[in-house]
Amino acid sequence: MPNHFYTEPGCAACNDARKFLISRGIPFEERDIRANPEYLRMLTEELDSLTTPTLVLGDKIIVGFDRNEYELLIAHTAPERERPGIRGRV
């Protein structure tokens, strides 16, 4: 399932979140709610959000940009072999 990142022009938090995702190598499809009315409908009706950025990462949703929430979500959704600091038992 692709990661969807709902944004709009002039949104400083969207820019910060985008930079964060790119710096962590997290793939995402950016969905500009001003350029595409269907994305706005999806954001408001399907995700029940009125806020940008809204990130849908797998089955998790984060509304707004909180660096700590993004870090936690990414850590919990990354495959175990890619999670920093996680080691198997010997």
CNS distance restraints for C-alpha pairs under 8 A (distance, minus, plus):
assign (resid   1 and name CA) (resid  58 and name CA) 6.17 0.50 0.50
assign (resid   2 and name CA) (resid  27 and name CA) 7.84 0.50 0.50
assign (resid   2 and name CA) (resid  28 and name CA) 6.52 0.50 0.50
assign (resid   2 and name CA) (resid  29 and name CA) 7.00 0.50 0.50
assign (resid   2 and name CA) (resid  57 and name CA) 7.58 0.50 0.50
assign (resid   2 and name CA) (resid  58 and name CA) 7.12 0.50 0.50
assign (resid   3 and name CA) (resid  27 and name CA) 6.74 0.50 0.50
assign (resid   3 and name CA) (resid  28 and name CA) 4.61 0.50 0.50
assign (resid   3 and name CA) (resid  29 and name CA) 6.04 0.50 0.50
assign (resid   3 and name CA) (resid  55 and name CA) 7.40 0.50 0.50
assign (resid   3 and name CA) (resid  56 and name CA) 5.58 0.50 0.50
assign (resid   3 and name CA) (resid  57 and name CA) 4.77 0.50 0.50
assign (resid   3 and name CA) (resid  58 and name CA) 6.22 0.50 0.50
assign (resid   4 and name CA) (resid  28 and name CA) 5.57 0.50 0.50
assign (resid   4 and name CA) (resid  29 and name CA) 4.94 0.50 0.50
assign (resid   4 and name CA) (resid  30 and name CA) 6.06 0.50 0.50
assign (resid   4 and name CA) (resid  31 and name CA) 6.83 0.50 0.50
assign (resid   4 and name CA) (resid  55 and name CA) 5.90 0.50 0.50
assign (resid   4 and name CA) (resid  56 and name CA) 5.05 0.50 0.50
assign (resid   4 and name CA) (resid  57 and name CA) 6.72 0.50 0.50
assign (resid   5 and name CA) (resid  28 and name CA) 6.37 0.50 0.50
assign (resid   5 and name CA) (resid  29 and name CA) 5.97 0.50 0.50
assign (resid   5 and name CA) (resid  30 and name CA) 4.74 0.50 0.50
assign (resid   5 and name CA) (resid  31 and name CA) 5.80 0.50 0.50
assign (resid   5 and name CA) (resid  53 and name CA) 6.80 0.50 0.50
assign (resid   5 and name CA) (resid  54 and name CA) 5.89 0.50 0.50
assign (resid   5 and name CA) (resid  55 and name CA) 4.56 0.50 0.50
assign (resid   5 and name CA) (resid  56 and name CA) 6.30 0.50 0.50
assign (resid   6 and name CA) (resid  30 and name CA) 6.04 0.50 0.50
assign (resid   6 and name CA) (resid  31 and name CA) 4.68 0.50 0.50
assign (resid   6 and name CA) (resid  32 and name CA) 5.95 0.50 0.50
assign (resid   6 and name CA) (resid  33 and name CA) 6.59 0.50 0.50
assign (resid   6 and name CA) (resid  39 and name CA) 7.55 0.50 0.50
assign (resid   6 and name CA) (resid  43 and name CA) 7.29 0.50 0.50
assign (resid   6 and name CA) (resid  52 and name CA) 6.16 0.50 0.50
assign (resid   6 and name CA) (resid  53 and name CA) 5.43 0.50 0.50
assign (resid   6 and name CA) (resid  54 and name CA) 5.08 0.50 0.50
assign (resid   6 and name CA) (resid  55 and name CA) 6.33 0.50 0.50
assign (resid   7 and name CA) (resid  11 and name CA) 7.25 0.50 0.50
assign (resid   7 and name CA) (resid  14 and name CA) 5.88 0.50 0.50
assign (resid   7 and name CA) (resid  30 and name CA) 6.97 0.50 0.50
assign (resid   7 and name CA) (resid  31 and name CA) 5.99 0.50 0.50
assign (resid   7 and name CA) (resid  32 and name CA) 4.90 0.50 0.50
assign (resid   7 and name CA) (resid  33 and name CA) 6.13 0.50 0.50
assign (resid   7 and name CA) (resid  52 and name CA) 5.22 0.50 0.50
assign (resid   7 and name CA) (resid  53 and name CA) 5.00 0.50 0.50
assign (resid   7 and name CA) (resid  54 and name CA) 7.06 0.50 0.50
assign (resid   8 and name CA) (resid  14 and name CA) 7.43 0.50 0.50
assign (resid   8 and name CA) (resid  32 and name CA) 5.14 0.50 0.50
assign (resid   8 and name CA) (resid  33 and name CA) 5.67 0.50 0.50
assign (resid   8 and name CA) (resid  34 and name CA) 5.90 0.50 0.50
assign (resid   8 and name CA) (resid  52 and name CA) 6.76 0.50 0.50
assign (resid   8 and name CA) (resid  53 and name CA) 7.72 0.50 0.50
assign (resid   9 and name CA) (resid  32 and name CA) 7.55 0.50 0.50
assign (resid   9 and name CA) (resid  34 and name CA) 7.44 0.50 0.50
assign (resid  11 and name CA) (resid  15 and name CA) 6.58 0.50 0.50
assign (resid  11 and name CA) (resid  52 and name CA) 7.29 0.50 0.50
assign (resid  11 and name CA) (resid  53 and name CA) 7.81 0.50 0.50
assign (resid  12 and name CA) (resid  16 and name CA) 6.38 0.50 0.50
assign (resid  13 and name CA) (resid  17 and name CA) 6.06 0.50 0.50
assign (resid  13 and name CA) (resid  52 and name CA) 7.62 0.50 0.50
assign (resid  13 and name CA) (resid  53 and name CA) 6.63 0.50 0.50
assign (resid  13 and name CA) (resid  64 and name CA) 7.19 0.50 0.50
assign (resid  13 and name CA) (resid  65 and name CA) 5.96 0.50 0.50
assign (resid  14 and name CA) (resid  18 and name CA) 5.97 0.50 0.50
assign (resid  14 and name CA) (resid  52 and name CA) 6.55 0.50 0.50
assign (resid  14 and name CA) (resid  53 and name CA) 5.00 0.50 0.50
assign (resid  14 and name CA) (resid  65 and name CA) 7.32 0.50 0.50
assign (resid  15 and name CA) (resid  19 and name CA) 6.20 0.50 0.50
assign (resid  16 and name CA) (resid  20 and name CA) 6.22 0.50 0.50
assign (resid  16 and name CA) (resid  65 and name CA) 7.65 0.50 0.50
assign (resid  17 and name CA) (resid  21 and name CA) 6.20 0.50 0.50
assign (resid  17 and name CA) (resid  53 and name CA) 7.42 0.50 0.50
assign (resid  17 and name CA) (resid  65 and name CA) 5.94 0.50 0.50
assign (resid  17 and name CA) (resid  67 and name CA) 7.86 0.50 0.50
assign (resid  18 and name CA) (resid  22 and name CA) 6.16 0.50 0.50
assign (resid  19 and name CA) (resid  23 and name CA) 5.99 0.50 0.50
assign (resid  20 and name CA) (resid  24 and name CA) 6.31 0.50 0.50
assign (resid  21 and name CA) (resid  25 and name CA) 6.20 0.50 0.50
assign (resid  21 and name CA) (resid  26 and name CA) 5.16 0.50 0.50
assign (resid  21 and name CA) (resid  27 and name CA) 7.45 0.50 0.50
assign (resid  22 and name CA) (resid  26 and name CA) 6.00 0.50 0.50
assign (resid  22 and name CA) (resid  27 and name CA) 7.47 0.50 0.50
assign (resid  31 and name CA) (resid  36 and name CA) 7.74 0.50 0.50
assign (resid  31 and name CA) (resid  39 and name CA) 6.29 0.50 0.50
assign (resid  32 and name CA) (resid  36 and name CA) 6.32 0.50 0.50
assign (resid  32 and name CA) (resid  39 and name CA) 6.92 0.50 0.50
assign (resid  33 and name CA) (resid  37 and name CA) 6.14 0.50 0.50
assign (resid  33 and name CA) (resid  38 and name CA) 7.60 0.50 0.50
assign (resid  33 and name CA) (resid  39 and name CA) 5.08 0.50 0.50
assign (resid  33 and name CA) (resid  40 and name CA) 4.60 0.50 0.50
assign (resid  33 and name CA) (resid  43 and name CA) 7.96 0.50 0.50
assign (resid  34 and name CA) (resid  40 and name CA) 7.21 0.50 0.50
assign (resid  36 and name CA) (resid  40 and name CA) 6.88 0.50 0.50
assign (resid  37 and name CA) (resid  41 and name CA) 6.26 0.50 0.50
assign (resid  38 and name CA) (resid  42 and name CA) 6.16 0.50 0.50
assign (resid  39 and name CA) (resid  43 and name CA) 6.08 0.50 0.50
assign (resid  40 and name CA) (resid  44 and name CA) 6.18 0.50 0.50
assign (resid  41 and name CA) (resid  45 and name CA) 5.64 0.50 0.50
assign (resid  41 and name CA) (resid  46 and name CA) 7.41 0.50 0.50
assign (resid  42 and name CA) (resid  46 and name CA) 4.93 0.50 0.50
assign (resid  42 and name CA) (resid  47 and name CA) 6.42 0.50 0.50
assign (resid  43 and name CA) (resid  47 and name CA) 5.05 0.50 0.50
assign (resid  43 and name CA) (resid  48 and name CA) 6.35 0.50 0.50
assign (resid  43 and name CA) (resid  49 and name CA) 5.61 0.50 0.50
assign (resid  43 and name CA) (resid  50 and name CA) 7.03 0.50 0.50
assign (resid  43 and name CA) (resid  54 and name CA) 7.92 0.50 0.50
assign (resid  44 and name CA) (resid  48 and name CA) 4.71 0.50 0.50
assign (resid  44 and name CA) (resid  49 and name CA) 4.92 0.50 0.50
assign (resid  44 and name CA) (resid  50 and name CA) 5.80 0.50 0.50
assign (resid  45 and name CA) (resid  49 and name CA) 7.60 0.50 0.50
assign (resid  49 and name CA) (resid  54 and name CA) 7.54 0.50 0.50
assign (resid  49 and name CA) (resid  63 and name CA) 7.16 0.50 0.50
assign (resid  51 and name CA) (resid  63 and name CA) 6.37 0.50 0.50
assign (resid  51 and name CA) (resid  64 and name CA) 6.31 0.50 0.50
assign (resid  52 and name CA) (resid  63 and name CA) 6.96 0.50 0.50
assign (resid  52 and name CA) (resid  64 and name CA) 5.84 0.50 0.50
assign (resid  53 and name CA) (resid  63 and name CA) 6.32 0.50 0.50
assign (resid  53 and name CA) (resid  64 and name CA) 5.00 0.50 0.50
assign (resid  53 and name CA) (resid  65 and name CA) 6.47 0.50 0.50
assign (resid  54 and name CA) (resid  61 and name CA) 7.04 0.50 0.50
assign (resid  54 and name CA) (resid  62 and name CA) 5.70 0.50 0.50
assign (resid  54 and name CA) (resid  63 and name CA) 4.45 0.50 0.50
assign (resid  54 and name CA) (resid  64 and name CA) 5.71 0.50 0.50
assign (resid  54 and name CA) (resid  65 and name CA) 7.79 0.50 0.50
assign (resid  55 and name CA) (resid  61 and name CA) 5.62 0.50 0.50
assign (resid  55 and name CA) (resid  62 and name CA) 5.18 0.50 0.50
assign (resid  55 and name CA) (resid  63 and name CA) 6.50 0.50 0.50
assign (resid  55 and name CA) (resid  64 and name CA) 7.96 0.50 0.50
assign (resid  56 and name CA) (resid  60 and name CA) 5.74 0.50 0.50
assign (resid  56 and name CA) (resid  61 and name CA) 4.56 0.50 0.50
assign (resid  56 and name CA) (resid  62 and name CA) 6.63 0.50 0.50
assign (resid  57 and name CA) (resid  61 and name CA) 6.33 0.50 0.50
assign (resid  57 and name CA) (resid  77 and name CA) 7.97 0.50 0.50
assign (resid  58 and name CA) (resid  77 and name CA) 7.68 0.50 0.50
assign (resid  60 and name CA) (resid  73 and name CA) 7.79 0.50 0.50
assign (resid  62 and name CA) (resid  69 and name CA) 7.58 0.50 0.50
assign (resid  62 and name CA) (resid  70 and name CA) 7.65 0.50 0.50
assign (resid  65 and name CA) (resid  69 and name CA) 7.89 0.50 0.50
assign (resid  65 and name CA) (resid  70 and name CA) 7.49 0.50 0.50
assign (resid  66 and name CA) (resid  70 and name CA) 6.28 0.50 0.50
assign (resid  67 and name CA) (resid  71 and name CA) 6.13 0.50 0.50
assign (resid  68 and name CA) (resid  72 and name CA) 6.19 0.50 0.50
assign (resid  69 and name CA) (resid  73 and name CA) 6.05 0.50 0.50
assign (resid  70 and name CA) (resid  74 and name CA) 6.02 0.50 0.50
assign (resid  71 and name CA) (resid  75 and name CA) 6.09 0.50 0.50
assign (resid  72 and name CA) (resid  76 and name CA) 6.21 0.50 0.50
assign (resid  73 and name CA) (resid  77 and name CA) 6.11 0.50 0.50
assign (resid  74 and name CA) (resid  78 and name CA) 5.89 0.50 0.50
assign (resid  75 and name CA) (resid  83 and name CA) 6.18 0.50 0.50
assign (resid  78 and name CA) (resid  82 and name CA) 6.20 0.50 0.50
assign (resid  78 and name CA) (resid  83 and name CA) 6.10 0.50 0.50
assign (resid  79 and name CA) (resid  83 and name CA) 6.57 0.50 0.50
assign (resid  80 and name CA) (resid  86 and name CA) 7.11 0.50 0.50
assign (resid  81 and name CA) (resid  86 and name CA) 7.79 0.50 0.50
